Amino acid sequence: MRKFAIAAASLAFLASGAAAFAAEQINGTVETVNPAAGTLTLKSGQSFQFVNGTVLYGLLPGQEVGVAANGSQGIGAFDPHPANRDGDVN
């Protein structure tokens, strides 16, 4: 039984890695964002649904954003230009 549990845990770990590799990264400009509902729409018309809407807090319409997504399911949102943040020294 223990071998089965280890094998099942290993399979789940590998499957989660495969999902991460299947994700694509999209850059765009925020059109609308609703962290409470977990939704994000880009000006390009692409919409994403996030299970964890808290990753959307701090995003504002007009802001450049990167989205890691698997189809229309949002996995993460990130700053596509981290070196250009205010306060960074070049």
matplotlib code that plots the C-alpha trace (Angstrom):
import matplotlib.pyplot as plt

x = [0.0, 2.9, 4.4, 1.0, 0.8, 4.3, 3.6, 0.4, 2.1, 4.9, 2.3, 0.4, 3.7, 4.6, 1.1, 1.3, 4.6, 3.1, 0.3, 2.9, 4.7, 1.4, 0.8, 1.4, 2.5, 0.6, 1.4, -1.2, -2.9, -5.6, -9.0, -11.0, -10.0, -12.2, -10.1, -13.2, -14.6, -11.1, -11.5, -9.1, -9.8, -7.1, -7.6, -7.0, -10.3, -8.7, -10.4, -9.1, -10.7, -8.4, -9.2, -7.1, -8.3, -5.9, -3.1, -5.1, -5.0, -3.0, -3.7, -5.4, -7.0, -4.4, -1.5, 0.8, 0.6, 1.8, -0.5, 0.4, -2.6, -3.8, -6.5, -8.9, -7.8, -5.4, -2.6, -0.6, -0.2, 3.1, 5.0, 6.2, 8.9, 10.3, 13.4, 11.3, 9.6, 9.7, 12.7, 14.9, 18.4, 19.8]
y = [0.0, 2.4, 1.8, 2.6, 5.9, 6.9, 6.1, 8.1, 11.1, 10.9, 10.7, 13.7, 15.7, 14.9, 15.7, 19.2, 19.8, 18.9, 21.4, 24.1, 23.3, 23.4, 27.0, 29.8, 33.3, 36.2, 39.9, 42.6, 45.6, 45.2, 46.2, 45.0, 43.2, 41.8, 40.0, 39.1, 37.2, 36.1, 37.5, 39.4, 40.8, 42.2, 44.9, 42.2, 40.7, 37.6, 36.8, 34.6, 33.0, 32.6, 30.1, 32.3, 35.8, 37.3, 37.2, 40.0, 42.5, 45.6, 45.3, 48.3, 49.0, 50.3, 48.5, 46.2, 42.6, 39.2, 36.2, 32.6, 30.6, 27.3, 28.2, 30.6, 29.4, 31.9, 30.4, 33.6, 37.3, 39.0, 42.2, 41.6, 44.3, 43.9, 46.0, 49.0, 49.3, 52.7, 53.0, 50.5, 51.7, 51.0]
z = [0.0, 0.8, -2.7, -4.2, -2.2, -3.3, -6.9, -6.8, -5.2, -7.9, -10.7, -9.3, -9.0, -12.7, -13.9, -12.2, -13.9, -17.3, -16.7, -16.0, -19.3, -21.2, -19.9, -22.4, -21.5, -22.9, -22.6, -22.9, -21.5, -18.8, -20.0, -16.9, -13.7, -10.9, -8.2, -6.2, -9.2, -10.4, -13.9, -16.1, -19.6, -21.8, -24.4, -27.1, -25.9, -24.2, -20.9, -18.2, -15.1, -12.1, -9.3, -7.0, -7.7, -5.1, -7.8, -9.5, -6.6, -7.6, -11.3, -12.9, -16.3, -18.7, -17.0, -18.9, -17.6, -18.4, -17.9, -17.6, -18.8, -19.9, -22.4, -20.6, -17.2, -15.6, -13.6, -12.7, -13.5, -13.6, -14.6, -18.1, -17.7, -14.2, -15.0, -15.8, -12.3, -10.6, -8.4, -10.3, -11.0, -14.5]

ax = plt.figure().add_subplot(projection="3d")
ax.plot(x, y, z, "-o")
ax.set_aspect("equal")
plt.show()
